Amino acid sequence: MEKVAIVGCGAYMDSGYGCPGEWRCLKAAALGEGNFEKPSQVVSFVRCECPGRTVLPNMGMAMMLSEMKPDAIYLSSCLANAKPGCPYTNAEELAQILENKTGIKVVTGTHDYH
């Protein structure tokens, strides 16, 4: 089973603008739906907090403390498709930073549930 980490937009989840939290990402991972090709084990869920400077160290800390390196990192659908978008970065830029620093494949988006 593929081990995955998910990065969610903390501000978007807290605001209630369409993402009630991580349950939809966890469901998609467990069932292998959305952008997950098969059922996956979520080994960490990291919230990106404005202005985004902590997401990389928090991902590193999650891997260190869990002693599990994910096979892939998924940027949540609320982070990737936020309306209005993030004023500090965009999903593609954040994905590139995470991929360059961790060496782990990053997938943009987790599900297409409404």
N, C-alpha and C positions, 0 to 999 in steps of 0.2 A: 504494500500500500504506500502510495506517495505521501511523504510528510510535507506539509505546507505551513507557511506563516502568512498571516493576513495583516495588512496595514489598513486601518480605517480612519476616516476623517473625524477626529474628536469633536470639532466644532459643529460639523454637520449632524452628527449623531445627537449631540446635546441639544441642538436647536429644534429638532423634530420636523425639519423641512422635508421629510420624505424618507428618512432612515431612522427607524425606531431603535436601532442598535444592531449589534452583530448577529442576531439570530438568523437573518436571511443568508448571510455569508456562510454561517456554520451549517445551515441546512443544505445549501448548494454543494458545499464540500463533502458532506456526509453522503449525499445521494449521487454525487458525480454529475450534477446539473450545471447549467450556465457555462462558464469558462473552464470548469473542472472536467477533464476528459474522463475521469473515473472517480469512484469514491476515494476520498483522501482523508488523512488524519491531520487535523489542525494541531500543530505543536506549539504555536504561539499566536497571539492576537495583540498587535501593537497599535495604539492610537497615535495618529499624527496630531500634535498639538501646535497651534499657531505660535510662531511663524514657521514651524517645521524643522527647526534646527535639532530637535531631540530625536527625530525618527531613526536616524542611523545609529546613534549610540544606544537607543532603546532596543533596536533590533539586535545589536551585538550583545547587549545584556541579556535579552530573552534567550538567545542561543547559548550563551555561556551558562546561565542559571539552569536552563532545562537540559543542558548537555545533549542537545539535539540540533543538528544542522538541517534545516529544511531543504527539500529537493527543489522547491520553488517558493517564491514570494508573490503573493497576489495583492494588488492594490484594490481595495474594496470598490464596489460599484458606486457607493456614495462619494468616495474620494475621486474616482475617475470621471464621474458624470455630474458632479455638483453644479447646481444652478442656483445662485450665481457661483461662478468658479472661484477657486482659491486665489486670493490677491497676492500670494507670496510665491507660488510655483504652479506648475501644471503636472498632470499625471505622467506625461512622457519624460519630463525633466527629472521628476522624483524617481521614476523607474530606472532611468539611466544612472543616477547617483547610486541607488541601492545596488544595482547590478555591477557597476564598476568597483564599488568598495567591498562587496561581499563575494563576488564571483558566482552569485546564485541567479538563475533565470528569474525575471520578473514578468508577471502577467498583469495586464491592465484590465480590471473589472473582474467581478466574481459571479454575478448572477444577473438575470433580467426579469426578476420578479417585480411585480408592481404593488 
